[in-house]
Amino acid sequence: MPLRAARHSSSKKMLRTRLALTATLLAVSFFVGYLVHRQQVQPYHFIENVYSRLLVSEFSRRFIASIDELPEGYWNAARPASGLTPEQQANMSRLRSVGYLGGVQESQAVRGVVRYDPELSYAGLNLYSSGHGPEAVLMDMNGQRLHVWKLPYEKAFPDRLPPPIPVTAGYWRKVHLYPNGDLLAVFEGMGLIRVDRNSELLWAVPNGSHHDLEVRENGEIYVLTSIAHLRTDVREDGPILEDFVTVLGADGVERRRYSVLDALRDSDFGTLLTHSKGWEGLQGDLLHTNALEILDGTQAERSPAFKQGNVLVSLPAVNAIAVIDLVENRVVWALTGMFEAQHSPTFVETGNLLIFDNVSEPEGSRVIEVDPFSQDIVWVYRGDEEMAFYSKFSGVTSRLPNGNTLITETEGGRAFEVTSDKRIVWEFRSPYQAGDNQRFIAALLEMQRLSASPVDFPFNHP
């Protein structure tokens, strides 16, 4: 279970007070929200917004015991630099059931880029965001920091600071770099911002952005957003967190919005909804959409479902991947039964899907390449005895132009590049650690490998 530090928490007592306040606000927003929903009076939208923020920070109750050791942000128990034996894995599982991994510590010497084969790796620049703070770092293949962007939530959204500020305000979940140095950044479940290369705010949109985004050649921004509200046609006994594929202009102004829930419910795959029990115990989070990819049409000859402009989404609450035709706002293709709690599905040049399968076995993740028609797994990476990997929450994978695969092991604070024959040729370990004996490591939300040529702005060399 991820360990994430609440903002502005200096003691356990203060956090318990804030959590009690959260519970009170939640109860009030449920009650008042129900009363005003039918008339859509002014308080409705305020309560809707508050509930959305409370929903994404619900997990804060899970780590009160060690909160004093952690700074703000998104943190996990650190792991050894080497892999774990099956017996150690079993011990780790038992330890997780009672709290923290106090006896498992990462070597102090293993930080930054710890492995690099210039001949076999794909050369480029590396861009990452991390749970240690609201910033993004651009570095070279050796780990030299070239540029840093940083902007706290309070400066991005100064008029939206209701207590308590959710912990997701402490880091950027997803970033996108423009050639001129501008950067898009997602405050998870809260909003999307654009800053220039000097981290000056260009615009901020409090639209519930979360998880993933993609920028098209015409400048339009496709981003996942959500709204917490009542939809009795979907769930009669409480509110839901409804996900959308939202399209913004380059100026941040919303142009279109498509309900992922409606697209699934109104399709031939609508029965998938009956399998949803909510994400991580949150019954109203029916889909927990965590990835999107705009299809380029290269696979349209194999199936019209993969035509240009359709959107691939990941729906881990129902363990499914789906393609939405945005013209009809309807799911036209879906795949399930081969993965659990998956992240970052993406089409690769072969026409296959590359998927981060979070829970392929107890205490183990894998990356798989799947033929979407035969459903054959044509390539799989699980790590090895020397270096296994596991991220129950989050995780990203991408296929690089030279055929290598880049993997972000979010919970382990690690990213690595493997060849098709499964050799690790580049590896990065988060330098951000905290707590007694450095036993917590900041989550590595995503490592992106960028081509150096499109990047054309002066670096600040922090």
VOKE-124398 format. One record per atom (N, C-alpha, C): residue in one letter; x, y, z. Coordinates in steps of 0.1 Angstrom, whole numbers, plus 5000, padded with zeros to 4 digits. Atoms other than C-alpha are relative to their C-alpha. Example, Ala and Ser with C-alpha at 12.3 -4.5 7.8 and 13.67 -1.06 7.14 Angstrom:
A500949885000
A512349555078
A500950125000
S499149895000
S513749895071
S499250115008
end
This chain:
M500849885000
M500050005000
M500950125000
P499149885000
P501550344991
P499950085012
L500049924988
L502550565019
L500250154995
R500049865005
R501850935012
R499850105011
A500049914989
A502451225035
A499050114997
A501049885001
A499751485042
A500750135000
R499349875000
R500551845036
R499750075013
H500149924988
H501152085065
H499749925013
S500250094989
S501251795090
S501349995008
S498850004992
S503751845118
S499949905012
S500150104989
S502351585143
S498949914997
K501150095002
K500151285145
K498750055005
K501249944995
K497751475166
K499350094990
M500649915010
M497251735140
M499449934988
L500650085011
L496751475113
L498749945004
R501250064996
R494151295133
R498950105001
T501049895000
T492351625138
T499550034986
R500449975014
R492351695101
R499249894994
L500850115006
L491151345093
L498650005006
A501449994995
A488251385117
A499250114993
L500749895007
L487451715100
L499649954986
T500350065013
T487651535067
T498749925000
A501150084998
A485151285079
A498750085002
T501149914998
T482851555091
T499550074987
L500349945012
L483051745059
L499449914990
L500650105009
L482351435039
L498549975003
A501450024996
A479251365059
A499150114997
V500849885003
V478051715055
V499750024985
S500249985014
S478651725018
S499149904994
F501050105004
F476751395014
F498650055002
F501449964995
F473751535033
F499550124992
V500449885006
V473651885019
V500049984985
G499950025014
G474651764984
G498749934995
Y501250075004
Y471651534983
Y498850095000
L501249904999
L469251814993
L500050094988
V499949895010
V470552064967
V500149944986
H499750055013
H471251824939
H498850024990
R501149995009
R467751824924
R499850144994
Q500249865004
Q467552204922
Q501350064993
Q498749955005
Q471252244912
Q500350145004
V499749874995
V471452544934
V501550035002
Q498649975000
Q474752724939
Q500949915008
P499150084992
P476152514967
P500349874994
Y499850135006
Y475852204945
Y501449984995
H498750015007
H478952274925
H501250015010
F499050004990
F480952364956
F500249875007
I500050124993
I480052054974
I500549894991
E499550105010
E480751844943
E501550014999
N498549985000
N484251994942
N500649955012
V499550044987
V484851934979
V500049855001
Y500050144999
Y483751574977
Y501049934991
S499050065009
S485951504947
S501450015007
R498749994993
R488951634967
R500149905012
L500050094989
L488051424997
L500249864995
L499950145005
L487651114976
L501449964996
V498650035005
V491151134961
V500949995012
S499150004989
S492651184996
S499549905011
E500650094990
E490650905014
E501149915006
F499050104995
F493750685017
F500850065012
S499149954990
S495350925042
S499849935014
R500250074987
R493850725071
R500949885002
R499350135000
R496050435062
R501450015006
F498650004995
F499450565074
F500250105011
I499849904989
I498950775105
I501249965009
A499050044990
A501350565125
A501450064998
S498649955002
S504550695108
S500050134993
I500149885008
I503451025094
I501050105004
D499049904996
D505951225114
D501349994992
E498750035007
E508851065094
E500050064986
L500049975014
L507651185060
L499750144997
P500449875005
P507651515042
P498849994991
E501250005009
E504751615019
E500349924987
G499850075013
G504251414987
G499549855001
Y500550145002
Y503851044977
Y501249915003
W498850084995
W506250794995
W499649865002
N500250154998
N506650414997
N501249955008
A498950064993
A508750185018
A501149974990
A498950035009
A512250165003
A500349854999
R499750145002
R513449834989
R501549984998
P498550025002
P516849664987
P500450034986
A499549985013
A519049744958
A500049874992
S500050135007
S519149374949
S498649945001
G501350065000
G516149144942
G499849925013
L500450074988
L514348944969
L499849854997
T500350145001
T514248564973
T498549985003
P501450034997
P510848394974
P499750015015
E500249994986
E511248365012
E499950155005
Q500049864996
Q512048735015
Q498750074995
Q501349955005
Q509048814993
Q498949975009
A501150044990
A506848615017
A500150085012
N499949924988
N508248795047
N499550144997
M500549875004
M507649125029
M498550015000
S501550005001
S504049035023
S499450005014
R500550004986
R503548955060
R500250135007
L499849874994
L505149275070
L499150114995
R500949905005
R502949475047
R498649995007
S501350024994
S499949325064
S499950075014
V500049944987
V500949495097
V500550145000
G499549865000
G502249825085
G501150024991
Y498849965008
Y505649945073
Y501049894999
L498950095002
L508649765061
L501350065007
G499049934992
G510849895089
G501449934998
G498750075001
G513549625084
G500549994986
V499550015014
V513849665046
V500550144996
Q499449875003
Q516149955037
Q500849994987
E499249995012
E517750065005
E501450055003
S498649964999
S521450105001
S500150154998
Q499849855002
Q522550465006
Q500750034988
A499149975011
A524950434977
A499349994987
V500750025012
V522350344951
V499050114997
R500949895003
R520950674938
R500350044985
G499849945014
G520450834903
G500149894990
V499850095010
V521550654872
V501149905005
V499050104995
V523250324884
V500449904990
R499650095011
R523450144851
R499850064987
Y500249945013
Y524050264816
Y501049944990
D499350065011
D525150084785
D499850094987
P500349915011
P525550354758
P499849934986
E500250075012
E525750094730
E498649944998
L501350075001
L522549914738
L498850085003
S501249914996
S520350184753
S499650094989
Y500449905010
Y518350434733
Y500350145005
A499549874995
A520050774736
A498950104999
G501049895000
G517851074745
G500150075013
L500249934987
L516751294774
L499049935008
N501050064991
N514851174804
N499350105008
L500949904993
L511951364819
L499249925010
Y500850084990
Y510351244852
Y499450105010
S500749944989
S507951354879
S500049905011
S499750084989
S508251224914
S499150045012
G500849974989
G506251204946
G500650095011
H499349924990
H508751414965
H499550155000
G500449865000
G507251744953
G499450044986
P500749955012
P505351944926
P501050054990
E499049965010
E508151944900
E500349894990
A499650095010
A509551784869
A501550024998
V498549995002
V513251704862
V500349954986
L499450045013
L514951684828
L501549975002
M498650044998
M518251494828
M500549924988
D499450075011
D520651334804
D500149855004
M500050144998
M521450964801
M500949965012
N499250024988
N524050994829
N499450045013
G500749954988
G521651144853
G500350145004
Q499749864997
Q522951504851
Q498750084998
R501249925001
R520051734858
R500350124991
L499949895010
L519551984829
L499050115003
H501049904998
H516352164838
H499049955010
V501050044990
V513752164866
V498950114999
W501249924999
W510252304866
W499349975014
K500650024987
K508452364899
K499050105003
L501049904996
L505252524910
L499049935010
P500850064990
P503352444942
P498550024997
Y501549995002
Y499552394943
Y499550135004
E500549874994
E499052704964
E500150124990
K499849895010
K500452924936
K499249984987
A500850035012
A498652744908
A498550035002
F501449984997
F495252754925
F499850075013
P500149934987
P495353024952
P498650025005
D501449984996
D491553054953
D499349875003
R500650134998
R491052684958
R500849925011
L499250064989
L492552604992
L499149965012
P500950044988
P489752445014
P500849915008
P499350094992
P491152265044
P499249875000
P498550015002
P492452005043
P500449994986
I499550015014
I494452035011
I500449854998
P499750145003
P494551684996
P501549984998
V498650045002
V497951504996
V500450004985
T499650005014
T497751484958
T500450144995
A499549865003
A498451864958
A501550015002
G498649994997
G502051774968
G500949954989
Y499150055010
Y503251634935
Y499350014986
W500650005013
W502651624897
W499949854995
R500250145004
R501151294885
R500449984985
K499750025014
K501751344847
K500550144995
V499549875006
V503751604827
V500249984985
H499850015014
H504151684791
H500950124996
L499149895003
L507051894777
L499950044985
Y500049945013
Y506752124747
Y501450044996
P498749975004
P509752194725
P500650145005
N499549874995
N509952554737
N500250015015
G499850004986
G510152454773
G498850025009
D501250014993
D506552494783
D499749865005
L500350134994
L505252214805
L498650005005
L501350034994
L501852074813
L500249915012
A499850094988
A501451914847
A498649985006
V501350054994
V498551724864
V500250005015
F500250024985
F497751774901
F498949905001
E500850125001
E496151434905
E498650035006
G501449994996
G492351454907
G499550155003
M500349864996
M492451834910
M500050094988
G500049905011
G493552024879
G501249994991
L499050005010
L495852084850
L500650144999
I499349875001
I498452364847
I500950004988
R498949985010
R500752504820
R500950115005
V499049914996
V503952674829
V501050024989
D499049985010
D506752824808
D501349945005
R498750074996
R510452714810
R500550065013
N499649944987
N510952944840
N499049975011
S501050044990
S508052784859
S499050115003
E501149894998
E505853094855
E498749944995
L501350055004
L502253004854
L499450074988
L500749955012
L500553044820
L498549995002
W501450024996
W497152904830
W499849885009
A500350114991
A495552674855
A498549974999
V501450045002
V492252474850
V499749905011
P500450094989
P490652314882
P498949914995
N501050095006
N488852044862
N500149865004
G499950144996
G489651734881
G500949914992
S499150085008
S492451624858
S500749895008
H499350114993
H494051294867
H500749904990
H499350115006
H496451024856
H500750034987
D499350015013
D497151084819
D499450114991
L500449905010
L497051334790
L500849974987
E499350015012
E498151354754
E499750134992
V500149885008
V498751654731
V500149964985
R500150035015
R497751634694
R500850114993
E499249905008
E499651804666
E499350134998
N500849875001
N496852064663
N500050085013
G499949924987
G497652174699
G498949965010
E501050044990
E494552014715
E500649915010
I499650084989
I495051854748
I498949915004
Y500950104996
Y493251534756
Y500449955014
V499650034986
V493251474794
V498849935007
L501050074992
L491351244818
L499650105011
T500549924989
T489151434842
T498949925007
S501150074993
S486551334868
S499250105008
I500949924992
I483651474887
I499349905009
A500850084990
A482051334919
A498650065001
H501349954999
H478351364918
H499049885001
L501050114999
L475051174921
L499549974986
R500650055013
R473850964891
R499249885004
T500850114995
T470950754903
T499749904989
D500250105011
D470650594869
D501149905000
V498850095000
V474050434876
V500149945014
R499950054986
R474150404914
R499050075009
E501149944992
E471150464937
E500450035014
D499849994985
D472850444971
D501250095003
G498949914997
G475550714967
G500650064988
P499449945012
P477650934945
P501049924993
I499050075008
I479950824918
I501150104996
L498949925006
L483350944905
L500049974985
E500150025014
E482650984868
E501250054992
D498949965008
D485550994844
D499650054986
F500249955013
F485751184812
F501350014992
V498949965009
V488051224782
V499650154996
T500349865002
T488151604781
T501050064990
V499149945010
V489551804752
V500150155002
L499749864998
L491152144758
L500750064988
G499249935009
G492552404735
G501450025006
A498649974995
A496252504738
A499950115011
D500149894990
D494952794760
D499349955012
G500650064988
G493352554785
G498550015000
V501549995000
V489752634775
V499449874995
E500650135003
E487552324774
E499250014987
R500750015012
R486152234740
R499049894999
R501050115001
R484551894743
R500349915013
R499950094989
R483951634770
R499249874997
Y500650125003
Y483151264767
Y500049915012
S500150084988
S481851044795
S500549854997
V499550145002
V483850714797
V498949905005
L501150094994
L481050564819
L498949984990
D501150025010
D478350634793
D500549934988
A499450075011
A480650514765
A500049855002
L500050144997
L480950184782
L498649945002
R501350054996
R477450144796
R499149994987
D500850005011
D475850224762
D500649924988
S499350085010
S478049974743
S499649855002
D500250154999
D478049594737
D500849945011
F499150054989
F480549574766
F499550055013
G500649944988
G478249734791
G500049915012
T500150094988
T478149424813
T501350005008
L498749994992
L481749494824
L499750085012
L500349924989
L480149754847
L499549925012
T500550094989
T478449474867
T501149945008
H498950074993
H481849344877
H500750105009
S499349904992
S482949674893
S499550015014
K500349984986
K483149684930
K500650135006
G499449874996
G484850024930
G501549975002
W498650014999
W488550094931
W500550015014
E499449994986
E490350014964
E498950035011
G501149984990
G487050004983
G499250124999
L500949895003
L485650324969
L499049964990
Q501050065008
Q482450194956
Q499550094988
G500449915010
G481650504936
G501050024989
D499050005011
D484950484916
D499949884992
L500450115007
L483450254891
L501049954990
L499150045011
L486150254864
L501550035004
H498649954997
H489250444878
H500850014987
T499349995013
T490250524842
T501450065003
N498749964996
N494050564844
N501050024988
A499249985012
A495350594808
A499250034988
L500649975013
L494450734774
L501150014989
E499149995011
E496050714740
E499150024987
I500849975012
I494750874708
I500649914989
L499550095010
L494950614680
L500350084987
D499649935012
D496750724648
D499549934987
G500650065011
G494950484625
G500849904993
T499150095007
T497850264616
T499549855001
Q500550144998
Q495949954628
Q498549994995
A501449995004
A492650054612
A499749894990
E500350105010
E493049794584
E499749865007
R500250134993
R493049514610
R498650015007
S501449984994
S489849654626
S499650145000
P500549865000
P487749964621
P499950065014
A500049954987
A487649994659
A501350085003
F498749934997
F491250114657
F500250124990
K499949895010
K490550404633
K500650125007
Q499349884995
Q492350734636
Q499050095008
G500849914991
G490950954664
G499249935011
N500550084989
N489550674685
N501050015012
V499249994988
V490850664721
V500149875007
L499850124992
L492350374739
L500150045015
V500049964986
V491650384777
V500249875008
S499850114990
S492550164807
S499050025011
L501050004989
L489850074832
L500349895010
P499550114990
P491549884861
P498949965010
A501050044991
A488449884883
A499249884995
V500650125006
V487049624858
V501049924993
N498950085006
N490449494847
N499849994985
A500250005015
A489749594811
A500750124993
I499549905008
I491249794783
I499050024989
A501149975010
A488849964758
A500450104990
V499849895010
V488750174727
V498650074998
I501249925001
I486150454725
I500050074987
D500349925012
D484750594693
D499450135005
L500549874994
L484450964703
L498950064992
V501149945008
V482151044674
V498649945005
E501250064995
E479550794688
E500050005015
N499850014985
N480850814724
N499649865004
R500450144998
R480650434725
R501349925000
V498950095000
V483150164734
V499849904988
V500150095012
V483849964702
V500949885000
W499150114998
W486449724714
W500549995014
A499550014987
A487549584747
A500749875002
L499350114997
L489949334762
L500149985015
T499950024986
T489949174796
T500449855003
G499750134997
G490948864815
G501549965000
M498550035001
M494748884809
M500950085009
F499249924991
F495849134835
F499150055012
E500849954988
E494849294868
E500650145004
A499649864996
A494949664879
A501050074991
Q499149965010
Q496749744847
Q500250154998
H499749865003
H498350074836
H500650014986
S499349965012
S499650244805
S500049914988
P500050085013
P498450024776
P500350094988
T499649925012
T499950144743
T500249914988
F499750085012
F500050024708
F501450024995
V498750005005
V503449944694
V500049984985
E499950005015
E504749934658
E499549864995
T500550135005
T503849564655
T498549985000
G501450014999
G500249634661
G499549945013
N500450074987
N500349464695
N499950115011
L500249924988
L499549614729
L501149975010
L499050014989
L502249684755
L499350055013
I500849974988
I500749674790
I500849985013
F499450024986
F502049724826
F498949925008
D501050094992
D500249434844
D500550005015
N499649974987
N500449544880
N500149885009
V500150114991
V499349224898
V499949874992
S500050125008
S500348934876
S500149885009
E499950104990
E501048724907
E500350075014
P499749934987
P501448784945
P501450065000
E498849924999
E504049054950
E500850004987
G499350005013
G504949054913
G499350084989
S500649935012
S504349284883
S500749944988
R499350045013
R505149224846
R499650104990
V500349935012
V505149394813
V499749904989
I500350105010
I503449204785
I499750074987
E500449965013
E503049254748
E499049904994
V501150095003
V499749114736
V499550034986
D500749995013
D498349044701
D498550035003
P501349974996
P494949224705
P498949914993
F501050085007
F493248974681
F500149855005
S499950144995
S494648634690
S500149995015
Q499849994986
Q495248744726
Q501249925005
D498850074997
D498548564725
D501050105007
I499049924994
I501248704748
I501349974993
V498850035009
V504248744724
V501350045007
W498849964993
W506648904749
W499650035014
V500349974986
V506748924787
V501350035007
Y498949984991
Y509149074812
Y499650015014
R500450014986
R508948984849
R501250045009
G498849994992
G512449074860
G500649875001
D499350124998
D514748804872
D500449985015
E499750034986
E516148654904
E500950115006
E499249894995
E518648944906
E499250125002
M500749884999
M516149214901
M498549984996
A501550005003
A512349154903
A499550145001
F500649874998
F509949434902
F498549995003
Y501450014996
Y506549514917
Y499550145003
S500749874996
S504249814918
S498549975000
K501450034999
K500749744930
K499250124995
F500749885004
F499750104923
F500950074990
S499349925010
S500750304892
S501049914993
G499150085009
G503550194868
G499850044986
V500049955014
V504350294832
V500949924992
T499150065009
T505850124802
T499850064986
S500049955014
S506750234767
S501049934992
R499150065010
R508450094736
R500850114994
L499149905005
L511450294725
L500349974985
P499750025015
P512450344688
P500949894996
N499150115003
N515250094690
N499549865004
G500650124996
G512949824702
G500149965015
N499950024985
N513949844739
N498750045007
T501249964992
T511249884766
T500450075012
L499749924989
L511350154792
L498949975011
I500950044990
I509650054825
I500150095012
T500049924987
T508750284855
T499349915011
E500550074988
E508350084887
E499750105011
T500449894993
T506450354905
T500349995015
E499950024985
E506350214941
E501449985004
G498650024997
G509950114940
G500950124997
G499249885003
G511150464929
G501049974990
R499050055009
R512850304899
R499550004986
A500350015014
A512950314861
A501249934994
F499050085007
F514850084838
F499749974986
E500250035015
E515350004801
E500549864998
V499650145003
V515449644789
V500049984985
T500050045014
T516349494755
T498949904998
S500950105003
S514149254737
S500349865006
D499650124993
D516148974752
D500250015015
K500249984986
K515549114786
K501350045008
R498849954993
R518949264795
R499750155004
I500149864996
I518849584816
I501250084996
V498949935006
V520849844798
V500150155005
W500049864993
W519950164818
W499149995012
E500850014988
E518650204853
E500150125008
F500049884992
F517650494875
F499349975013
R500650024987
R516850494912
R499850145006
S500349874995
S515150784929
S501050055011
P499149944990
P517451014949
P499350055012
Y500849944989
Y514551124971
Y499649905010
Q500450094990
Q514350935003
Q499850075013
A500349934988
A513151015038
A499749905011
G500350094988
G512450875073
G501349955006
D498950064993
D514650695098
D500749904990
N499250095008
N517550525079
N499550004985
Q500449985014
Q516050655046
Q499149884996
R500850125003
R513450375047
R498850034992
F501149975010
F510950565025
F500650064988
I499549945013
I511450644989
I498850064993
A501149935007
A509450884968
A499649924988
A500550075012
A507250724942
A500550074987
L499649955013
L508550764907
L498749994990
L501250005007
L505350864888
L500149954985
E499750045013
E506750834853
E501450054995
M498849965007
M510050834834
M499750004985
Q500149995015
Q509850954798
Q501350014993
R498849985008
R512550914772
R499750084988
L500349915011
L512551204748
L501250014991
S498949975010
S514451264716
S500650145003
A499449874996
A516951544722
A499750114989
S500149905011
S516251714688
S498950095001
P501149905000
P512751864694
P500150095012
V499849914988
V513952024727
V500950114996
D499349885004
D514952374719
D499850125009
F500149894991
F515252604749
F501249995009
P498950004991
P518052704773
P499749945013
F500250074987
F518452484803
F500450095012
N499649924988
N518652624838
N501049935009
H498950084993
H521152354850
H499950025015
P500149984986
P519952344886
P501149935008
end
